[in-house]
Amino acid sequence: MSTQGHRIAIEEGSDHVRVVVNGQLLAESRRPLLLSETGYPVRYYLPPEDVRTELLKPSATHTVCPFKGTASYWSLEQGPEDIAWAYPEPHAQVAAIKDHFCFYEVELG
């Protein structure tokens, strides 16, 4: 997808992605979606089945991206706020990331 110089590309990845916060494993996946967007680092969107959602609670934070839609944020039950986000109703051009979780910090390998 490309709009006036802004580009978003999504591809299926096979990297081993782990998310560990305060020594606790929150997510682990070998099937991330890699989202490349103009001006941002590549982001790993993880399927909800690979995320320990029982450790997360919905946050009151929401942000709007003109290219992806409205993001909902998630916090740790006991810990940092707004550590992950997801697009429950993304724009059609990025529909593949629907309900996938993206974390600020991931480990590869």
N, C-alpha and C positions, 0 to 999 in steps of 0.2 A: 504494500500500500504506500502511495506517495502523494502528498498534498503540498504543493508550493514549496518544494525543497525539503519537506519533512517526510522522512521515510520510516516505516515500521515493517520489519520482516520477522516471521515466526517460523522456526524449524524444529523438528523433533530432534532431541539430543539423546545421547547414550552415556553421557558423563555420569559418574557416581557422585551424587550431590547429597551432602549431609548438612543439617542445621542443628547446631548444638548451642544452647544458651545456658549459662551458669552450670555447665557440666551435664546438662540434661538433653538427651536426644529428642528433638522436636519433629524432625522429618528426615527421611532417607529415601532416595529415589534413583533409579537408573533410567528413568524415562521423562526427564524434564522437557519442557518446551523452552527454547531459547528465544527470547524476544530482543531483537536489536532495534534501537530507536535513535534517530538522529539526536546527537547531543548527550546521550546517556550511555552508561556502561551496559553490556549485555546483562539481561536479567533472566533468572531461572524461575519459571513458573512450574510448580510441582502439583501433580494430581492430588486431589483431596484424600484419596486412599493411601497415599504415602506420607501423610501428615498426621501427627498425633493431635487431632483436633480437640480431644478431651482435655488437653492441657492449655487450650486457648479459650479466651472469652472475647466476644464481640466488643469493640470499642465504639465510642460515640463519634469517632473521627470518620469523616468522609471527604474525599477530594474528587474534583472533576477534571478529567483530561479530555480535551476536545477531540483527541484521536482514538481514545480507548473507551471512554465512558466514565461512570462514577465508581470509584473504588471504596470498598468497605475495609476497615482496619481491624486487626486482632491484637490482643495483648496476652501476655502470660498471666495465668491465674495468680501466681506468686512471682512477680518480677516486672521486667520492663514493659512499658506501654507501647502500643503501635509498632510491634516488631514485624508484622506481616500484613499484606493486603491482598485482596482478591476483587475481581470484577464479576459480580453476580449477573449483571446484564450488560456485557460489553457491546460495543458497536459491532455491526455485522462483519466489518473488515478484519476484526481481531477475535471473532467468535471462538476460536480454538482455546483461548485462555479462560473461558467461562469457568468460574468456581475454582480455578487453580490458585494455589497460594504462592506468593512471592515474598521472600524474606530479604531484609537488608544485608545480612551476613550469611554466606554459605561457604562450606568447605568442599573442595573438589578432590577426588582421588580415592 
